[in-house]
Amino acid sequence: MERTVCIAGVGMIPFAKPGKSANYDEMGADAARAALADAGVDYDQVGQAYVGYVYGDSTSGQAALYYLGLSGIPMVNVNNNCSTGSSALWLARQAVEAGIAECVLAVGFEQMRPGALVAQWDDRPSSTERFEEVALTQSGADPQAPMAAMLFGGAGVAHMERFGTKPETLGLISVKARKHAANNPFAVFRTPVTLEEVMGSPQIWGPLTRLQCCPPTCGAAAAVVCSEEFARAHGLDASVRLRAQSLVTDLPGAFDGSDMRKVVGYDMTAKAAVEVYESAGVGPEDIPVVELHDCFTANELITYEGLGLTPEGTAEKFIVDGDNTYGGKVVTNPSGGLLSKGHPLGATGLAQCAELVWQLRGQAGDRQVEGARLALQHNLGLGGACVVSLYEKVG
């Protein structure tokens, strides 16, 4: 990175089930206000804004931020499927790093409907059509099943067939997620569950049961991204820095049908992680806390290996040994993750950012990972795009 980029402030609102939240524009404005207040920055000091959402009309970002004022700043609306929030953050970081802007606001929100994700347009090709075609060729494919569950469930099946991973191991991820979320006031599902409850919940597809699938959620989150010089000049907290970041799109193996893990972004994750580690001069063994994209338990399973947190084929042992939680090697999703905190698509990446900033500041309360000075974020969207970000505490 050319200039030091700081996360001066973060904010989010409690996530909610569809129908239980405010409208998207109010949620986005509230999250932005929270981030600005956390940073100690007035809106008129913001030079640019990047606003992410997946389901919404064009210029919904303006509809939200106009509540904060009519300053005339450039605003860009961002949609990169489930990696939208971190894609907005990636753009904000680029603007600051390049010296184009000194203080940038990244905001993400989503107002979702109940039920599984469905295509919004039936009069044109789907942007995920190639992924769906591969999913339908796998053994046990069911055109009536939710497509996302079939895609990520297929990745879980691929891992099980190759390495002998047990279905119950996936269930343990949900148990861990709920245990972490119990300490997060922003999470939707905070009641602990047992492995028996997870495995006994209705089957969705393949090894995935209902409690292994993230819920449709409404919510918003935001971050104030600025240069170190801006932070120093305005007396802001410059202690949390965005040390390295990579955005990767699909690689050749995504559509050859050889491995369902690659269809859902395993190669993107691995490439982005390597680029971040090499840029920062650290390794996965140096990371004490991670917020990763657990839209389904199967994706958390394969992401452990994609990020290099454990060698390929060892994710089951990593889980069973408790190396993915407090007292283990790396605390994964202390927030409860998408499985328990919820997954408002456009907000997720910035909610992950907020959690990790709180962790590095020592402000995570009962979720705190003691002594954390590095934190890794992984946010994935089918279609596809994967953003991996490394945060560092200095001073």
Order of alpha helices (4+ residues) and beta strands (2+ residues): beta-alpha-beta-alpha-beta-alpha-beta-alpha-alpha-alpha-alpha-beta-beta-beta-alpha-beta-alpha-alpha-beta-alpha-alpha-beta-alpha-alpha-beta-beta
